[in-house]
Amino acid sequence: MRTLARLVLWSAVFAVAPLAALAADDAASASSWGYGLGAGLAVGLAGLGCGIGQGLTAGNTTAGIARNPGAAGSMFTNFILGMVLIESIAIYGLVIGFMLVGKIPA
């Protein structure tokens, strides 16, 4: 339970940090705080989902090869294909983050 409380606290800190970084006096940049928050969330959540997916894929492939070493060749091919498709999600998140950062007025 203590770890969950720390996770929630640090998540709140990282969610509020872009707001403090984008604080400004004029109204034009005060209304653009959502772009910074959205960019951070796009990259962060895509990376989180990617890490979970890759961990599950690698663990299950390793367990499958340990149970049946003869099928390692076909499992490895599917493993690499799965990793490539999972990694594309993180790249999409990064592209969306860059697009949102580009909308922030200087």
ABEGO torsion letter per residue (X at the ends): XAAAAAAAAAAAAAAAAAAAAABBABAAAAAAAAAAAAAAAAAAAAAAAAAAAAAAAAAAAAAAAAABAAAAAAAAAAAAAAAAAAAAAAAAAAAAAAAAAAABBX
